[in-house]
């Protein structure tokens, strides 16, 4: 099952010549924005884990959970 991705993060207007479906999705953009805060919070709480596989996996999962919540809030 495919996750709702919100469409393109930076859509082009209809007169643009480039393919507006390519590039970053809104879900990816939201996750990237959440990632900054999550990294800061995670490092403060678990400073010794930064750079480990555990750190990267957990922070990435939580960033996309936050993105999914933001997309859900947009449609509510």
Residue pairs with C-beta under 8 A, 6 or more apart in sequence:
3 27
3 68
4 27
4 68
4 71
5 25
5 26
5 27
5 28
5 71
6 25
6 26
6 27
6 30
6 71
6 74
7 25
7 26
8 20
8 21
8 22
8 23
8 24
8 25
8 26
9 23
9 24
9 25
9 26
9 28
9 29
10 23
10 24
10 29
11 20
12 18
12 20
24 32
26 71
27 64
27 67
27 68
27 71
28 67
30 66
30 67
30 70
30 71
31 63
31 64
31 66
31 67
32 63
34 62
34 63
34 66
34 67
34 70
35 59
35 60
35 63
38 59
38 62
38 63
38 66
39 59
42 49
42 50
42 55
42 58
42 59
43 50
46 55
49 55
